[in-house]
Every structure is written in C-alpha cells, then in structure tokens.
C-alpha cells in the first residue's frame, strides 16, 4: 500500500507503512489479536458502512469471550472509522479493525493491559473483486473445524484462522477454490472465511450457531430471505446433505453470495433459482435499491 494511505492507530492517523508492531508483541507472537471486516458502499447520500453496528457488537463480544478489553469505546471506534474513511477518500471498499496487544511478551501469556486498536481503509481492487461474484468450486476439507471446547469459535480471533488457512490450502492443492469444514461431530460447519448454505426441497438451510462464527453476512442473508418469503432453517446438516443439495452457496463480508458450481465431483446449477434470487436481492440492498434494509447502513460522511 502507498505511504499516502493513512491508518487510525490508537487515536492518531499515521502513514500505512508505520502501522507496525514488534515481532515479539503478544498479538503477533501469541496470535492473540481479534478483528472485524465490513464493507463500505457509495450511496446517493455518501459513503455508508454495511452493518457496522453488528460488527462492532461482535468485536466487543470477541474481546469478552477471550477475557480481553478494548482500549476504546464503540463510539470512539466509530469516529475512528469515519476519520479513516475521510483521510483515505474511501468509496467502495472494506474497513478492517484490528485489536491486539502490541506490547512485547517474551514469556508472559496473560496480560492485564487493554488492547490497541488499528483501523484500515482498503479500496476495492481487482484482487478484492468486491461485488463481482462468480461461481466457485468447493470440496470437503480433510481438516475439521476447531471444537468449541478448545477455543471460543464465536470469537473472531486471528489465531482461529490457522484452521481456515489449512482448509483453504488443502482445497487449492486439490484444485478447488474453497474447502468446507465439517465439525468434529461430523456435521457441516463452515469454510475458511465463509458461511455455507444449502437448498433442499426449496428450503434454505445453514448450520446453527454454537460451533461456527456468527457471520454478519450469514445473518443478513437469513433476514433478507425471510423478508421475501424464502423458507429458512438453521439446523444440523449432515455430510450426505451436501452431496444431495439442490444448490450450495457461501457468504462472507467481501462477496455477499458466491454460488458453488462444483462440489467435489458434482456439478450444480450455479446460481440456482434461490441463490440467484438472493444474489439479486443482496445486490439491490448494497446498491440502495431496496428501502426495507436502509437501517443496515451507517453513514460515514
């Protein structure tokens, strides 16, 4: 990133390249950081954040689950987001908020200090490919989702994503885009950074909370589906259900709905009827063509 870009770090805007931590910081060497990522969208009334309120609630919850405390209030972080968007002249893009212990911790595992906070404004690019969903391929990963009795899987913690990294690497090595994780109980969990949905008998199904991250886009798709009369069910999904599903798609903060065209050796219609309806619906929502969901956006002007 260019040094012209600014990062909000602990209340100050600094050049992007100066936003660093010591190699022996607790957040880096112990993997104790937490984070949130959400989209910014350009409306007729200026730049808007997509469900920033829900993301900041989850950031606070992640901290509580891990026995951490943020150094800044939600109101201060919101103001930091606004300042970062303004300083970087951000339009369509992503905001990433990172909370971490920046102090060195060579031996000490448990710290009593509050978490530093950094806010990054990332513009859309060819690499990000926001709003340019295309059919993807997916496979069952050889790895299993972390068990919720080992670490709180409901916390959006950087260390938890080593599990996701292994699933994505396994998928790439086998020629797929995404690896889908089963839980240690054998039921469907999620992808590396994605929530997973299937359609069976015209019903939209996704795993219940408890063993997966509470995805904000997942929540949005469920709520939007109910608003337009698509039947939804949060229920345990068997491995076999994936092989019998009429449609499969994934969701995450960057690309709201990604249809799966190939799952293992199965070819699927992508997008299928319900997936297409949801893709069009989410596109209408994020382009401010559906007034029912205006409350999902917070102004950043």
C-alpha positions as CSV (number, residue, x, y, z in Angstrom):
1,X,0.0,0.0,0.0
2,X,1.1,3.5,-0.7
3,X,2.5,5.6,2.1
4,X,-0.1,8.2,1.2
5,X,-2.7,5.9,2.8
6,X,-3.5,6.5,6.5
7,X,-4.2,4.1,9.3
8,X,-6.0,5.1,12.5
9,X,-3.9,3.7,15.3
10,X,-4.8,4.4,18.9
11,X,-6.5,7.7,18.1
12,X,-4.0,9.0,15.6
13,X,-3.8,8.9,11.8
14,X,-0.4,7.6,10.7
15,X,1.1,6.5,7.4
16,X,0.2,2.9,6.4
17,X,3.8,1.8,6.4
18,X,4.3,2.9,10.0
19,X,1.4,0.8,11.3
20,X,3.6,-2.0,12.7
21,X,4.2,-4.0,15.9
22,X,7.3,-5.6,17.4
23,X,7.9,-9.1,16.3
24,X,7.7,-10.2,20.0
25,X,4.4,-8.4,20.6
26,X,1.8,-10.6,22.2
27,X,-0.6,-10.1,19.3
28,X,1.9,-11.3,16.8
29,X,4.0,-13.9,18.6
30,X,1.0,-15.3,20.6
31,X,-1.7,-14.8,18.0
32,X,-4.0,-13.0,20.4
33,X,-5.4,-10.4,18.1
34,X,-9.1,-10.1,17.2
35,X,-10.6,-8.3,14.2
36,X,-13.6,-7.3,12.1
37,X,-14.1,-6.6,8.4
38,X,-17.1,-4.9,6.8
39,X,-17.9,-3.2,3.5
40,X,-18.3,0.4,2.6
41,X,-20.7,1.3,-0.1
42,X,-21.4,4.6,-2.1
43,X,-25.0,5.7,-1.8
44,X,-26.7,8.9,-3.1
45,X,-26.1,10.3,0.3
46,X,-22.4,9.5,0.6
47,X,-20.3,6.6,1.8
48,X,-22.1,4.1,4.1
49,X,-20.9,1.2,6.2
50,X,-22.7,-2.1,5.9
51,X,-23.9,-3.2,9.4
52,X,-21.0,-1.6,11.2
53,X,-23.2,-1.7,14.4
54,X,-23.4,-5.5,14.3
55,X,-19.7,-5.9,13.5
56,X,-18.7,-3.7,16.5
57,X,-21.0,-5.7,18.8
58,X,-19.2,-8.8,17.6
59,X,-15.8,-7.2,18.2
60,X,-16.8,-6.5,21.8
61,X,-18.1,-10.0,22.2
62,X,-14.9,-11.5,20.8
63,X,-13.0,-9.5,23.5
64,X,-15.3,-10.7,26.3
65,X,-15.0,-14.3,25.2
66,X,-11.2,-14.2,25.3
67,X,-11.0,-12.2,28.5
68,X,-9.7,-9.1,26.8
69,X,-10.7,-5.4,27.0
70,X,-10.6,-2.9,24.2
71,X,-8.8,0.4,24.9
72,X,-11.5,2.4,23.2
73,X,-15.3,2.7,23.3
74,X,-17.6,1.8,20.5
75,X,-18.3,5.5,19.9
76,X,-14.6,6.3,19.6
77,X,-14.0,3.4,17.2
78,X,-17.0,4.6,15.0
79,X,-15.4,8.1,15.0
80,X,-12.1,6.4,14.1
81,X,-13.7,4.7,11.1
82,X,-15.2,8.0,9.9
83,X,-11.8,9.7,10.2
84,X,-10.1,6.8,8.4
85,X,-12.6,6.8,5.5
86,X,-12.3,10.6,5.2
87,X,-8.5,10.6,5.3
88,X,-8.3,7.9,2.6
89,X,-11.1,9.2,0.5
90,X,-12.5,5.7,0.5
91,X,-15.5,4.8,-1.6
92,X,-16.4,1.2,-2.2
93,X,-14.1,-0.9,-0.2
94,X,-13.5,-2.6,3.2
95,X,-12.8,-1.5,6.7
96,X,-10.6,-3.8,8.8
97,X,-10.4,-3.2,12.5
98,X,-7.7,-5.0,14.4
99,X,-7.5,-5.1,18.2
100,X,-4.3,-6.6,19.7
101,X,-1.7,-6.5,22.4
102,X,1.1,-4.5,20.8
103,X,3.5,-4.9,23.8
104,X,6.3,-7.4,23.8
105,X,5.6,-10.6,25.8
106,X,8.5,-13.0,25.7
107,X,7.3,-15.3,28.4
108,X,4.1,-13.8,29.9
109,X,0.9,-15.4,28.4
110,X,-1.7,-13.4,30.3
111,X,-1.7,-9.6,30.1
112,X,-3.9,-7.2,32.0
113,X,-3.5,-4.2,29.7
114,X,-6.1,-3.1,27.2
115,X,-6.0,-3.9,23.5
116,X,-4.5,-1.4,21.0
117,X,-6.9,-0.7,18.0
118,X,-6.0,-0.1,14.4
119,X,-8.4,0.8,11.6
120,X,-7.5,0.2,7.9
121,X,-9.4,1.6,4.9
122,X,-8.9,-0.8,1.9
123,X,-10.3,0.3,-1.5
124,X,-11.8,-2.1,-3.9
125,X,-9.4,-3.6,-6.4
126,X,-9.0,-6.4,-8.8
127,X,-7.6,-8.6,-6.0
128,X,-10.6,-8.0,-3.7
129,X,-13.1,-8.3,-6.5
130,X,-15.9,-7.0,-4.4
131,X,-19.4,-7.3,-5.9
132,X,-18.1,-9.5,-8.7
133,X,-19.3,-12.8,-7.6
134,X,-18.7,-15.8,-9.9
135,X,-19.4,-19.5,-9.5
136,X,-16.8,-21.3,-7.4
137,X,-15.7,-24.9,-6.7
138,X,-15.7,-26.4,-3.3
139,X,-14.6,-29.6,-1.6
140,X,-14.8,-31.2,1.8
141,X,-11.6,-30.4,3.6
142,X,-9.5,-33.1,5.2
143,X,-9.3,-30.9,8.3
144,X,-12.1,-30.5,10.9
145,X,-13.4,-27.2,12.4
146,X,-11.9,-26.4,15.8
147,X,-14.0,-27.8,18.6
148,X,-15.8,-25.1,20.6
149,X,-14.5,-26.6,23.9
150,X,-10.9,-25.9,22.8
151,X,-11.3,-22.2,21.9
152,X,-14.3,-20.0,21.6
153,X,-15.2,-20.4,17.9
154,X,-17.6,-17.5,18.3
155,X,-14.7,-15.1,18.7
156,X,-13.3,-13.6,15.5
157,X,-9.7,-14.3,16.6
158,X,-6.7,-14.2,14.3
159,X,-5.4,-17.5,15.7
160,X,-8.6,-19.3,14.8
161,X,-7.9,-18.7,11.1
162,X,-4.9,-21.0,11.1
163,X,-7.7,-23.7,10.9
164,X,-9.2,-21.8,7.9
165,X,-5.8,-21.4,6.3
166,X,-5.2,-25.2,6.3
167,X,-8.7,-25.8,4.8
168,X,-8.0,-23.3,2.0
169,X,-4.6,-24.6,1.3
170,X,-6.0,-28.2,1.1
171,X,-8.6,-27.0,-1.3
172,X,-6.1,-25.2,-3.5
173,X,-3.8,-28.2,-3.6
174,X,-6.7,-30.4,-4.8
175,X,-7.8,-27.9,-7.5
176,X,-10.8,-26.2,-5.7
177,X,-11.5,-22.7,-4.6
178,X,-12.9,-23.3,-1.2
179,X,-12.6,-26.1,1.4
180,X,-15.7,-26.8,3.5
181,X,-15.1,-27.9,7.1
182,X,-17.1,-30.5,9.0
183,X,-17.1,-30.2,12.8
184,X,-15.6,-32.9,15.0
185,X,-19.2,-34.1,15.4
186,X,-19.4,-34.8,11.6
187,X,-21.9,-32.1,10.8
188,X,-21.3,-29.2,8.4
189,X,-19.5,-26.2,10.0
190,X,-18.2,-23.5,7.6
191,X,-15.5,-22.6,5.2
192,X,-12.2,-20.8,5.8
193,X,-13.8,-17.4,5.9
194,X,-17.3,-18.3,4.6
195,X,-20.6,-19.3,6.0
196,X,-22.2,-22.2,4.0
197,X,-25.8,-22.5,2.8
198,X,-27.6,-25.3,1.0
199,X,-31.0,-25.6,-0.6
200,X,-33.0,-28.8,-0.1
201,X,-36.6,-29.1,-1.1
202,X,-36.9,-25.4,-1.7
203,X,-35.8,-24.6,1.9
204,X,-32.6,-22.6,2.6
205,X,-30.6,-24.3,5.3
206,X,-27.4,-23.4,7.2
207,X,-25.8,-24.8,10.4
208,X,-26.9,-23.3,13.7
209,X,-24.7,-21.2,15.9
210,X,-22.6,-22.8,18.6
211,X,-19.9,-24.4,16.5
212,X,-19.4,-21.7,13.9
213,X,-18.7,-18.0,13.8
214,X,-21.8,-15.8,13.9
215,X,-21.3,-14.3,10.4
216,X,-22.9,-10.9,9.9
217,X,-23.5,-11.6,6.2
218,X,-24.9,-15.0,7.2
219,X,-27.3,-13.1,9.5
220,X,-28.2,-10.7,6.7
221,X,-28.9,-13.5,4.2
222,X,-31.2,-15.2,6.7
223,X,-33.1,-12.0,7.5
224,X,-33.4,-10.9,3.8
225,X,-34.6,-14.4,2.9
226,X,-37.4,-14.3,5.5
227,X,-38.3,-10.8,4.3
228,X,-39.0,-12.1,0.8
229,X,-40.7,-15.3,1.8
230,X,-37.9,-17.8,1.3
231,X,-38.2,-20.5,3.9
232,X,-35.1,-20.8,6.1
233,X,-33.9,-23.3,8.6
234,X,-30.9,-23.2,11.0
235,X,-30.3,-26.9,11.6
236,X,-27.5,-29.5,11.8
237,X,-26.5,-30.5,8.2
238,X,-25.0,-33.9,7.5
239,X,-22.1,-34.6,5.2
240,X,-24.5,-36.5,3.0
241,X,-26.8,-33.4,2.7
242,X,-24.1,-31.6,0.8
243,X,-24.0,-34.3,-1.8
244,X,-27.7,-34.2,-2.2
245,X,-28.3,-30.4,-2.1
246,X,-30.0,-28.7,-5.0
247,X,-28.0,-25.6,-4.5
248,X,-24.9,-24.6,-2.4
249,X,-23.5,-21.1,-1.9
250,X,-21.2,-19.3,0.5
251,X,-21.3,-15.9,2.1
252,X,-18.7,-13.5,3.6
253,X,-18.2,-9.8,4.1
254,X,-16.4,-9.2,0.8
255,X,-18.7,-11.0,-1.7
256,X,-22.1,-11.4,-0.2
257,X,-23.2,-14.6,-2.1
258,X,-21.0,-16.9,-4.1
259,X,-22.7,-19.8,-5.9
260,X,-21.0,-23.2,-5.9
261,X,-20.9,-24.7,-9.4
262,X,-18.8,-27.8,-8.5
263,X,-18.8,-29.6,-5.2
264,X,-16.3,-32.5,-5.1
265,X,-17.3,-34.4,-8.4
266,X,-20.8,-33.0,-8.5
267,X,-21.8,-30.3,-11.0
268,X,-24.6,-27.9,-9.8
269,X,-26.6,-25.2,-11.3
270,X,-24.9,-22.0,-10.3
271,X,-26.6,-19.9,-9.5
272,X,-29.7,-22.0,-8.8
273,X,-33.1,-20.2,-8.5
274,X,-32.9,-19.4,-4.8
275,X,-29.2,-18.5,-5.0
276,X,-29.9,-16.2,-7.9
277,X,-32.8,-14.5,-6.1
278,X,-30.6,-13.9,-3.1
279,X,-27.7,-12.6,-5.2
280,X,-30.0,-10.1,-6.9
281,X,-31.6,-9.2,-3.5
282,X,-28.2,-8.5,-1.8
283,X,-27.1,-6.5,-4.9
284,X,-30.2,-4.4,-4.6
285,X,-29.6,-3.9,-0.9
286,X,-26.0,-2.9,-1.2
287,X,-26.8,-0.6,-4.1
288,X,-29.6,1.1,-2.1
289,X,-32.4,0.0,-4.4
290,X,-34.4,-1.7,-1.5
291,X,-35.6,0.7,1.1
292,X,-36.6,-2.1,3.5
293,X,-32.9,-2.5,4.6
294,X,-31.8,1.1,4.9
295,X,-31.3,0.6,8.6
296,X,-28.4,-1.8,7.8
297,X,-26.2,1.1,6.7
298,X,-24.5,3.7,8.8
299,X,-23.3,7.0,7.2
300,X,-19.5,7.7,7.2
301,X,-19.6,11.2,5.8
